[in-house]
Amino acid sequence: MDTSNREKTTDNKKYIAIGDIHGCAESLKALLGKIRSYRDRTHVFIGDYIDRGPDSRGVVDAVMEYARSHTCIFLRGNHESMLLDAIQSGERTFWIINGGHETLESYQVTDPDQIPDDHRQFLADGRLWFETPDYLFIHAGLDPELSVREQLASRDLEHTALWERSHVHRQVIWEKPVIFGHTPVREPMIEDRKMAIDTGCVFPRQGYGKLSALLLPEKTIVSQECLDF
């Protein structure tokens, strides 16, 4: 697993970006089965592995296993951040009401401190962003009215990277395509400078219910209907 924020080479690499999973382990396994053969690509997981869905533990097990045979980049989502904050501060309420209860149930524990050390370390190691010569991968997105470059240098980057939503339905001035999740869309949004790939796998009852992967540079979508509810 690579731990740098920028792609060190300048060749024309190919990528697969995987959207928000949210504890939907069966859907994830099915999607990974569809993209497993793309071993020549870097697989970028966009964050939010845990919370809300029924099997966060199974999701973490699956992506850790997948990384043993594939080149993977793991971004941190706001739900991983909420869990880490709950462990550090001792204040659990905000995380619990935002899906943390389901995560604790999947681990069969009553406190996030009891989550296995290797899983907690995996969730803590997720990076805020990953940049290549052609793309920026980030969990939530960026301010639509500021350049990518100035935002990556900003002190406010962490909050923006984990929580921003204002760009989803607005024009942006970004100098390169930004691939993000966080805000569910019914179908992937593929535009010149922004690509939204959270298709709400954990929300089938609200009219979403797909887990999506984006192949780059082709801009091809591989999707999987939710199998977890």
N, C-alpha and C positions, 0 to 999 in steps of 0.2 A: 504494500500500500504506500503510495507516494504521499509525502507530507508537505511538499512545497506548494505555494499558491500559484505559481506561474509555470507554464510548460517551458522547459529549458531548451527545447529544440525549436527549430524554425521550419521543419518539414511539414508537409501537408497531411497531418495525421487525421484519422477518422475516429469518430466518437459516437457513443450511444448515451443519451441522457435519460435517466429513469425518474419518473415523477413521484410524488408523495405516496407513501405506502400505508402509513397509519395502522400498523398492526394487522394488515390483511395478508397473512402468511400464505394462504392457499393461492390467492391471486398472484402474489409475487412469484411463487414457485412455478406457476404456469407460465407467467411472462418470461421468467429466466429460461425456461425450457425453449421458448421461441427465439431467444436471442443468444443462446449459449454458444452457437456455432461461430459467432463473430469474435473470434479470439484475436484478430488483428487490430481490434479497436480498444480504446480506453473507455471504460464504462464509468460514467459520472452519475452518482446517485445524488439527487437534489435535496435530500433531507426529509425530516419528519418520518422516521422509521416506526416510531412508537405512538401510543395513545389512541383512544377512541375505538380502534378495531379490537378483535377478540384475541389476537396472538402476537403481541409485540415481541415476546421472547422468541417465538418461532421466526419472526422476521429478522431479528438480529443474528440468530443462529444461521439463517439461510444466506444472508449477505456476507457474513464472515467466512462461511464455507466457500461461497462463490469467488471471493477474493483470493482464495488459494490457487485457483486455476485461471483467473482473468486479471488483467490490469484494471484496477478500480480506484476511483477517487470518491471519497465520501464527504459530502458537505453536511454541515450542521443545520438543522431546522429550528424553528422557534420552539417546537415541542421538546427537542433534546435540551435546548437552553433552559426551558422551564423546569425540567427534571433536574438539571445540574444546579440551578438556582435553589431548588427545594432542598437538595442535599446540603448545599453550602450554608444556606441561611436557616434551615430548620423550619421555614414557613412553607407548609405543604398545600394550603387551601387553593391557591390560584392554579397550581398544576393539577390537583385532584379534580377540580370542577371542569378542567379543560381536557379531560381524557386520561388523566393519571390513574384514576381508579381502575380502569380496564387494564392498564399496564401492570399495576400491582397484582391484579387477579391472574394475569397470564404468568407471572413469576411465582405465584402462590406465596406472596409475602405481604406484610402489612406496612412496611416502611421502605422507602427507596434505598436506604443504606444497605438493605438486605439483597439487593440485586447483585448477581455475581460480579466479581471484580473485573473479569475480562469484558463483560458487557458494558459495565459503567465506563471502563477505559475506552472502549470502542466509541461510545456516545460522546465522551469528552474529547476525543481526538478529531472529530469532524471539523473541517476547516470552514471558514466563512465564505470563501469564494475560490474559484479556480479559473485562471485566465490563460488563454492560448493566443497565438498571433491573430486568430480569426474570431474567437468567441470569448464571452465571459459567462461562466456558470455560477449562479448564486441562488440561494433558497427563495427569497421573497421578491427581489428586484431592486430597483434603484429609483431615485427621484427622476422623473421624466424631464425636468428642466435643467439638469446639470449633466456635464459630461461624465463618461465612465472614469476617465483618468482622475478628475478632481475628486470624485466620490471615493475612489479606492484610497486616496490619500487623506480622507476626512476622518476626524475623530468620532464622527457620528456613524461611521460605517457599520458597526455591529448592529445597532438598532435598525438601521435601514435594511441591512442584509437579511435580517430575521423577520421584519414586520411590515415592510413597505407594501402598499397596495395601490397607490394613486396612479401608477403608470399603466395599469392593466387596460384601461379603456381610453387612454389618451395618447396623443402623439408624443414621441420622445426625440431627444436630440443626441442620443448616444452614437458614438463613432464606430461601434461594432455591435453585432447581434448579442443580446443578453438572453440567456436561457434560464427560466425560473419556474418555480412551482408556487406553493403557499395559497394562492387564490384559486379555488376550483373553477374550472370552465367545463362546459358540457362536451366540447370538442377541442382538441389542441389548437391554440392560436399561433399560427406560423406566419410572421411578417418579416420584413427585411431587417428590422432592428430589435424585435422582441419576439420571443417564442415561449408561450405559456403551456406547460405540460402537466399540471396537476388536474387530472380529470376526475377527481373526487371518488376514488375507489371505495372509500369508507362511507360514502353517502348515496347508496343506490336508491334509498327511499325518497331522496330529495331530487331525483332525476339525473343523477350523475352515475357513479358506479362503474368506472373503468380505471384500470391502471395502464399508463401509457409510457412508451419509450420512443425517443426521437433519434433517428439515425442521421448523422451529419458527416459530410456536407450535403447528403442527398435530400434532407428535409422530409424523410419518409417516416411515417408513424407505424409502430407495432403496438397493438393494444390488446388488452385482456379484460373481458367482462369480470366483474366481481364474483368471486366464488365463496366468500366468507360469511354471507348472511342469507 
